[in-house]
Amino acid sequence: MIAGLDGLRAIAFLIVFLFHTRHLPFGWLGVQLFFVLSGFLITDILLRMKESLPRREFFLKFYGRRFLRIFPLYYLYLFLLAILIFILPSLDLGGLKAELGKGFLNQLWVAALYVFDFFHASAFFERSRFFTHLWSLSVEEQFYLLWPLLILLTPRERFKQLCLTSIGLGFAFRLAITIAYRMQLFPFLSNDPQQAVNVLPFSHLDAFAFGAYITRFEIPRPRLQLFALALAVPAIGVLTDHLSKGAVTFALGYDLPMSGFYKEVWGYTLLNYLFAALIYCVARTNFLTTLLESPPLRYLGKISYGLYVYHYGIIAITAAIFRKYDLSYALRSPQMFVTSFVVTLLIASLSFHWFEKPIIGLKDKYFPVARS
């Protein structure tokens, strides 16, 4: 593992957690960082496997290793939700039963099939803190289905063209989705084009492609670019918010969903390039690695998959328990934040060491790949 990348995973999760506990309005950007980081890591793995394995083994070992890393925890979580819905009545946790139970079977099967992102973009979507965050895992899984095939079919000398084309297509897809939703071309879609852009997989093709690009190609003067982007991206966000809404929020122009001057189309391009520059600087120039390699961040990064899967449901349950016993249940209260984070950390740690880790260990037994 490249130094600092576990720490970046930890940062991505922490800002998502701050977003879901309503402490950081732009914390949803942690998901974008995850997408770009996935593009970087998965593409590097695929390119190395392509060079060393025949076609059949390329697919077998890649998907075998992904299956063992992703599916067991994901389906364990869905199984735990199915159990929870049966025991909720005896717990008497107010509106939690309605939130989990309403449309439960619809949400369960679309989550189980990894198409929750499409469901989220439809008029049938019902928000639930137990399911809603799973849209991003659907996007990741769909990327895992498409990208290996493209990598295998693309000659080495055209890999750069593949990345650049995919970056352009991400922008084009967002524009097409926005127009389709605004013109209400499909009645079964939701009436919120900005939200649809955020959750549909086509919108994030450039996030994965930016990550893929930096696996093999340089960014000129990367630290200078990173500092310039760190100033320019929020400045552009604030300016466009001020011009379109007459106000500026703490989200620095990147509220979810983004809006104003078609920001839902071009805003993701800026953000994805910013995160690509950050990852490049960490991976290639050791930028911030002293901080990112600190034991707490490395540990959080190691268990970040479990942290992400469990956290939103735990926040919902914690808030309901606090409400039942007349505690300070406001999401922004320190008590709520600390309790939900500690419980999430505990459950994700137990899950990693007692469930995930033994299964992850099977990857090298059944689907070994050469280490470079």
KEGULO-201989 format. One record per atom (N, C-alpha, C): x, y, z; residue in one letter. Coordinates in steps of 0.02 Angstrom, whole numbers, plus 50000, padded with zeros to 5 digits. Layout:
N
XYZA
...
end
This chain:
372
500424994050000M
500005000050000M
500445006350000M
500275011049958I
500645017349954I
500535021350017I
501065024150044A
501025028050106A
500525033850100A
500105034550149G
499645040150151G
498955038750126G
498855033450087L
498205032250057L
497685029750107L
497905025650156D
497435023850209D
497205030050247D
497675034650258G
497495040850292G
496995044950252G
497075044950185L
496585048450143L
495895045250148L
495885038550150R
495245035050160R
494915037350225R
495325037850277A
495065039950342A
494775047050338A
495135051550305I
494895058350298I
494235058450260I
494195054550207A
493575054150167A
492995051950210A
493105046650250F
492555044350293F
492365049550345F
492865052650376L
492725057350430L
492315063250406L
492455065750346I
492065071550323I
491355069450302I
491285063150278V
490605060650265V
490225059950331V
490555057450382F
490235056750448F
490025063650475F
490455068550467L
490295075350489L
489705078150449L
489655076150386F
489085078350345F
488435075250370F
488445068750384H
487845065350406H
487635067050477H
488095069850516T
487915072350582T
487815079950581T
487775082750521R
487615089750509R
488115094650540R
488745092650539H
489275097150562H
489675100250504H
489635097250444L
490045099650389L
489635099350325L
489365105050303P
488905105150245P
489205102450180P
489865102950172F
490155100250111F
490495093550123F
490315090150178G
490625083750194G
490455078250145G
489925079250105W
489755074250054W
490315073350003W
490775078250000L
491335077749953L
491795071849970L
491735069250030G
492125063250047G
491975057450001G
491345057049976V
491165051749929V
491545052749863V
491595059049841Q
491975060449779Q
492705058549787Q
492985059849846L
493675057949859L
493745050349856L
493265046749884F
493265039449880F
493255037049807F
492845040249766F
492795038249695F
493465039149659F
493765044949667V
494405046249633V
494945041449659V
494945040349724L
495425035749754L
495325028649728L
494695026649721S
494555019949693S
494815019349622S
494695024649581G
494955024549513G
495705023649512G
496055026949557F
496775026649561F
497015019549581F
496735016949635L
496955010549661L
496755004749617L
496125004549595I
495884998949555I
496224998749487I
496325004549456T
496655004649391T
497365002149395T
497725004149446D
498415001749455D
498424994149462D
497954991449502I
497904984249510I
497764980849443I
497284983549406L
497084980549342L
497644980649291L
498004986249287L
498554986749239L
499104981749254L
499254980849318R
499774976049337R
499544968949323R
498914967449336M
498644960849323M
498624959449248M
498464964549208K
498434963749136K
499124961849108K
499644964649137E
500324963249113E
500564956349132E
500284953449185S
500574947249212S
500124941149206S
499474942149186L
499014936549187L
498684935549119L
498524929249102P
498114928149042P
497404930649054P
497024931349000R
496374934649003R
495904931249054R
495864924749053R
495394921349098R
495574922549171R
496214921949187E
496434923149256E
496354930449276E
496434934949228F
496354942049241F
495664943349271F
495144940849238F
494464941949263F
494334937849326F
494524931549326L
494384927149382L
494694929849447L
495324931849443K
495664934049504K
495434940949526K
495314945449478F
495084952049497F
494404951649531F
493924948349499Y
493254948049527Y
493224943649589Y
493634938449591G
493664934349652G
493894938249712G
494424942249703R
494684946249758R
494204951749777R
493884954949728R
493384960149743R
492784957149780R
492574951249758F
492004947849790F
492134946849865F
492724944149880L
492884942649950L
492964949049992L
493164954449960R
493254960649999R
492604964450009R
492154964249960I
491574968749962I
490924965249983I
490774959649952F
490104956749961F
489954954350032F
490414950750066P
490214948050132P
489964953350181P
490334958850189L
490124964050236L
489484967350213L
489434968650148Y
488844972050121Y
488204968050134Y
488234961550120Y
487634957450129Y
487524955850203Y
488044955850243L
487944955350315L
487544961350340L
487714967250317Y
487344973250337Y
486614972750317Y
486464970650256L
485774969850235L
485414964650276L
485764959250294F
485464954150337F
485304956950406F
485754960950433L
485634964050499L
485034968750497L
484944972250440L
484364976650433L
483724972450433L
483734966750400A
483144962450399A
482964959950469A
483474958550509I
483354956650579I
483084962550619I
483374968350607L
483184974250645L
482454976050636L
482204975250576I
481504977150563I
481014972850602I
481224966650620F
480784962350659F
480824963750734F
481384966450757I
481434967650829I
481274974850848I
481204979250798L
481064986350812L
480434987450853L
479884983950839P
479274985150879P
479384984350954P
479804979550973S
479924978451044S
480384983651075S
480744987351032L
481204992451057L
480864999151069L
480285000251038D
479895006351048D
480325012551036D
480595013150974L
481025018750957L
480685023750911L
480065025150925G
479715030550891G
479675029650816G
479885034850780G
479815034950707G
480315030650671G
480765027350707L
481275023350674L
480975017450636L
480435014550663K
480105008950629K
479835011250561K
479535017150560A
479275019750496A
479835021050447A
480395023750471E
480945025350426E
481255019050396E
481335013850436L
481625007650411L
481115003450374L
480495003350399G
479994998950373G
479655001250309G
479575007750300K
479225010350242K
479625008850178K
479315004850136G
479655003050073G
480264998650084G
480284994950140F
480874991050158F
481054985950104F
480554982050081L
480704976850031L
480944979849966L
480654985549945N
480884988749884N
481604990949889N
481774993949947Q
482454996249956Q
482944990449965Q
482704985149997L
483144979450009L
483344976149944L
482884974949899W
483064971349838W
483484975549791W
483354982049787V
483774986149742V
484474986949772V
484514987049838A
485184987149870A
485544980549858A
485184975049865A
485494968449857A
485754967449786A
485424970549737L
485634969849667L
486134975349646L
486334979449693Y
486794984949679Y
486534989749626Y
485894991449631V
485614996449585V
485265001949625V
485495002949687F
485175008049729F
485265015049700F
485795016149662D
485905022749632D
485345024349583D
485145019549542F
484595020649495F
483935021649532F
483815017849584F
483225018749625F
483205025649656F
483785027949679H
483845034549710H
483655040149661H
483795039049598A
483655044149547A
482935043749521A
482545039049545S
481865038149520S
481345041749563S
480745042149537A
480195045349575A
479955040849632A
480185034649635F
479955029849686F
480395030049749F
480935033949746F
481405034049801F
481105036749866F
481245033349921E
481055035649988E
481685035750031E
481825041450061R
482445042150098R
482435038150163R
482965034650176S
483055030950238S
483795030950256S
483955032850317R
484655032950337R
484975026050340R
484565020850337F
484835014050337F
485055011950267F
484785015050215F
484925013050147F
485235018450103F
485065024750114T
485215029950065T
485955030250045T
486395029350094H
487115029950078H
487375024350035H
486975019050025L
487195013349985L
487225014949910L
486945020749889W
486975022449818W
487705022749794W
488145025349837S
488835026149815S
489185019349807S
488995014449847L
489275007749840L
489025004449776L
488415006049756S
488155003649691S
488565006549634S
488715013049639V
489135016249587V
489815012849583V
490115011549641E
490775008249642E
490745001349610E
490224997449627E
490174990749601E
490064990749525E
489674995449501Q
489574995949428Q
490224997949393Q
490625002049426F
491285003649399F
491714997349394F
491684993149446Y
492074986949446Y
491864982249390Y
491244982649369L
491004978349315L
491244980849247L
491244987349237L
491404990249172L
492154991149161L
492494993949210W
493184996249199W
493674990649182W
493644984849215P
494124979549196P
494074977549123P
493464977349096L
493374975649026L
493694980948981L
493594987348998L
493894992748958L
494654992548963L
494914991249021I
495644990749030I
495924985148987I
495584979448988L
495834973648951L
495814974948875L
495294978248851L
495204979248779L
495604985148752L
495844989448796T
496204995448773T
496954994148767T
497244994848708P
497974993948701P
498354998848748P
498934996748768R
499325000748815R
499435007948790R
499565008648725E
499715015248698E
499095019648694E
498505016848705R
497885020848702R
497575021748771R
497925019748822F
497655020448890F
497525027748908F
497985032148888K
497885039248902K
497255041848868K
497145039648806Q
496545041748770Q
495915039248805Q
495945033148832L
495375030448870L
495215034848929L
495725036848966C
495615041049025C
495325047849006C
495625051048956L
495395057648937L
494685057448908L
494545052248869T
493865051448841T
493355050548897T
493535046448947S
493085045249003S
492965051549044S
493485055649050I
493405062049086I
492905066449049I
492975066848983G
492515070748943G
491805067948945G
491745061348945L
491085058248947L
490725059549014L
491105059849068G
490795061349133G
490445068049130G
490785073049103F
490485079749095F
489875079349049F
489945075848992A
489395075448943A
488795071848972A
488905066549011F
488355062849041F
487975067349091F
488345071149130R
488005075549179R
487575080749143R
487825083449088L
487425088249050L
486805084949021L
486885078948994A
486315075348964A
485795073549018A
486025071349076I
485565069649130I
485185075749153I
485535081349160T
485215087549182T
484675089749133T
484825089549069I
484335091449018I
483735086749018I
483865080149023A
483335075249022A
482855076249081A
483135077549139Y
482725078549198Y
482345085149195Y
482675090349173R
482335096849171R
481765096949119R
481845093049067M
481315092749016M
480795087449032M
480915083749088Q
480445078549110Q
480295073649054Q
480825071249023L
480745066648966L
480515059748988L
480655057949051F
480465051349076F
480055052049140F
479415050449139P
478985051649196P
479165047649259P
479535042149251F
479705038149310F
480315040849347F
480605046249322L
481175049249355L
480955054249407L
481395055749454S
481235060949504S
481225067749470S
480985072749506N
480955079549477N
481535083849502N
482075080649524D
482645084349551D
483265082649509D
483415086649457P
483985084949413P
484655085149449P
484735089849496Q
485375090249531Q
485515084049573Q
484995081549607Q
485085075549647Q
485205069449603Q
484865069049546A
484965063449500A
485675063349474A
485935069149457V
486625069549434V
487095066849487V
486945068349550N
487385066249604N
487415058649613N
486855055149600V
486835048049617V
486915043349558V
486805045549497L
486845041049441L
487575039449423L
487725033249405P
488425031249395P
488775034749338P
488405036349284F
488715039549226F
489045046249245F
488755049549296S
489005056049317S
489705055749346S
489905049949369H
490535049449406H
491075045849366H
490955044949302L
491465041749260L
492115045649261L
492075052349263D
492695056249263D
493055055949330D
492685054749384A
493025053949449A
493495047949447A
493235042349424F
493645036249419F
494195037249366F
494035040749312A
494525041649258A
495095046349279A
494945051549319F
495475055749344F
495955051549388F
495655047249430G
496075042849471G
496495038149429G
496185035449376A
496545031049331A
497125034549297A
497005040649275Y
497505044549238Y
498145045349278Y
498075046949342I
498685048349382I
499055042049402I
498795036049385T
499195030049398T
499795029549352T
499745032549292R
500275031649243R
500545038249214R
500215043649226F
500415049949195F
500525055449247F
500975059849231E
501165065049279E
500695071049277E
500645074449333I
500335080949337I
500895086149344I
500965090849298P
501505095749302P
501445099949366P
502005100849399R
502045105049460R
501445103549506R
501395097449529P
500785095249564P
500625099149627P
501115100749668R
500965104349730R
500715111449716R
501015114649666L
500775121349648L
500055120949622L
499925115949581Q
499245115049556Q
498755113749613Q
498965109549661L
498525107949717L
498355114149758L
498865118249773F
498735124249812F
498295129149773F
498415129749707A
498005134149666A
497285131749664A
497195125249656L
496515122449655L
496165123149723L
496555122349776A
496265122949843A
495995129949856A
496275134849822L
496025141649827L
495485143149776L
495595140749714A
495155142549659A
494475139049663A
494475132549681V
493845128849681V
493335131749731V
493525133049795P
493045136249839P
492865143349816P
493345146949788A
493195153849766A
492675153849710A
492735149149663I
492245148649609I
491565146549637I
491575142049685G
490945139949717G
490595145549752G
490965149449791V
490685155049828V
490425160349780V
490815161849728L
490615167049680L
489965165149644L
489925158949620T
489325156849584T
488725156449630T
488825154549693D
488265154649741D
488015161649753D
488485166249760H
488295173249772H
487915176149712H
488145174549652L
487815177249592L
487135174049579L
487065167649596S
486435164149581S
485925164549638S
486165164849701K
485715164649758K
485725170949801K
486235175149789G
486295181149829G
486525179849899G
486795173849912A
487025172149979A
487595167049974A
487965166550028V
488515161750032V
488415157550094V
488465150950087T
488375146550144T
489055143750166T
489045140250222F
489655137250249F
489895131550204F
489485129450157A
489685124050110A
490165126550057A
490325132950058L
490815135950012L
490605135049939L
489955135349927G
489715134949859G
489585127949834G
489675122949877Y
489585115949856Y
489085112449902Y
488485115349906D
487945112049940D
487745105749901D
487415101149936L
487145095249903L
486395095749903L
486065095649844P
486375095349778P
486625102149755P
487135102049712M
487405108249686M
486915111349636M
486895117949634S
486445121249587S
486715128249571S
486445131249519G
486655137949498G
487175137649444G
487025140749386F
487495140949330F
487705133949307F
487245129149312Y
487385122249294Y
487985119449331Y
488035121149394K
488595118649435K
488585111149442K
487985108149437E
487935100849442E
488265097449382E
488425101349331V
488775098549272V
489535099549278V
489745105749288W
490475107049287W
490795106749356W
490395107349409G
490685107349477G
491055101049494G
490775095349471Y
491095088949486Y
491775088349452Y
491845091349393T
492485091149358T
493025094549399T
492865100449424L
493345104149466L
493525100149529L
493015097549562L
493135093849625L
493535087549612L
493375083949559N
493735077749545N
494465079049528N
494595084449491Y
495285086049475Y
495665088249538Y
495325092049582L
495635093849645L
495845087649684L
495395082649689F
495555076649727F
496085072449692F
496095072549625A
496615068949589A
497295072049604A
497325078749605A
497955082149622A
498165080549693A
497685080249739L
497845078549809L
498135071449813L
497805066749782I
498045059749784I
498725059149752I
498825062649696Y
499465062449661Y
500015065149707Y
499885070649740C
500385073649784C
500555069049843C
500045065749870V
500175061149925V
500565055049901V
500345052149845A
500655045949820A
501335046949789A
501445052649755R
502065053649717R
502555058349750R
502315062849793T
502785067749822T
502805067549899T
502465062449927N
502445061650000N
502135067650036N
501685071050003F
501355076850032F
500905074550090F
501005077550148L
500605076250208L
500655069050234L
501145065250211T
501165058250232T
501315057450306T
501675062150336T
501805061750408T
501145061750447T
500695066150427L
500035066350458L
499615060350439L
499585058750375L
499145053350352L
499375046450373L
500025045750390E
500275039350414E
500245038650489E
499925043350523S
499845042850596S
499415036650611S
499565033050665P
499195026850680P
498435027550682P
498155032750712P
497415033250712P
497125033650642P
497415037750598L
497155038450531L
497265032050490L
497835028950499R
497965022750462R
497455017350483R
497295016950547Y
496815012050570Y
496125013450543Y
495905019850548L
495255021650521L
495205020150446L
495755021450410G
495755019950339G
495705012550325G
496025008550366K
496005001350357K
495304998550365K
494915001350411I
494234998850423I
493705003450393I
493915007750346S
493465012950321S
492855010050284S
492925004350253Y
492345001350218Y
491784999750269Y
491974996550323G
491474995050375G
491205001350408G
491635006150420L
491415012450449L
490885015650405L
490995015550339Y
490515018650294Y
489865014750291Y
489895008250286V
489295004150280V
488855004950342V
489145004850401Y
488755004750463Y
488535011650487Y
488895016950470H
488845023150509H
488155026550507H
487825026650449Y
487215030650443Y
486645027450482Y
486595020850479G
486095017450519G
486215018250593G
486855018150614I
487015019050684I
486835026050708I
486955031050665I
486745037850682I
485995038150693I
485605034850650A
484875034850656A
484655031550721A
484945025850737I
484765022250798I
484965026150860I
485555029050860T
485795032950917T
485325038850930T
485135042450876A
484685048050884A
484015045850913A
483755040050891A
483115037650916A
483155035750990A
483705032751011I
483795030951081I
483855037151124I
484235042051101F
484295048351138F
483605051751145F
483215051451092R
482555054551093R
482095050951142R
482125044351143K
481695040351186K
481815041951260K
482445042951277Y
482615044151348Y
482715051551364Y
482455055851320D
482465063151331D
483165065851342D
483645063051305L
484325065651306L
484395070851252L
484975073951247S
485085079051195S
485195075451129S
484645074551091Y
484685070451031Y
484805074450967Y
484875081050972A
485025084850911A
485665082250880A
485655081250814L
486235078250781L
486875082150793L
486815088650801R
487415092750810R
487675092850882R
487315089750928S
487535089950998S
488165085751006S
488625087851050P
489235083951060P
489095076851084P
488575076051126Q
488415069351152Q
488225064651095Q
487795067051049M
487595062950993M
488175061250948M
488585066250934F
489155065150889F
489635060050918F
489835060950980V
490325056551011V
490045049451017V
489425048951040T
489135042251050T
489075038550984T
488805041750933S
488715038350869S
489385036650837S
489895040950846F
490555039450817F
490875033550854F
490845033550920V
491165028250959V
490825021550944V
490155021550940V
489805015250924V
489985012850854V
490005017550806T
490195015650738T
490905012750736T
491365015950771L
492055013550774L
492095006650805L
491715005550859L
491724999150893L
491444993550848L
490874994850818I
490554989750776I
490974988350714I
491244993550682A
491664992550623A
492304988850641A
492574990050700S
493184986550722S
493044979250733S
492504977750769L
492314970750780L
492174967250714L
491824970650670S
491674967750605S
492304966250566S
492784970950567F
493394970050529F
493804964150555F
493904963850621H
494354958850650H
494034951950654H
493384951650664W
493064945150674W
492694942450613W
492534946850566F
492154944650508F
492534945950442F
492724952250430E
493024954050366E
493724951250357E
494144952050408K
494844950250401K
494944942850384K
494604938250418P
494684931150399P
494494929750326P
493964933250302I
493754932350233I
494254935450185I
494494941550202I
495004944850160I
495614940350152I
495784936650205G
496364932250203G
496304926650152G
495684925350130L
495584920050080L
495774922350010L
495854928950000K
496024931449933K
496674928349908K
497184928449950D
497834925949927D
497844918249924D
497384915149959K
497344907749956K
497024905349892K
496464908449873Y
496084906149815Y
496214910149751Y
496414916449759F
496524920749700F
497194924449707F
497744920849711P
498394924149722P
498624928049661P
498944933749674V
499254937649621V
499964939349643V
500384940249594A
501094941749608A
501144948849637A
501544949649688R
501674956249718R
502264959449683R
502184965949665S
502744969349632S
503074974149680S
end
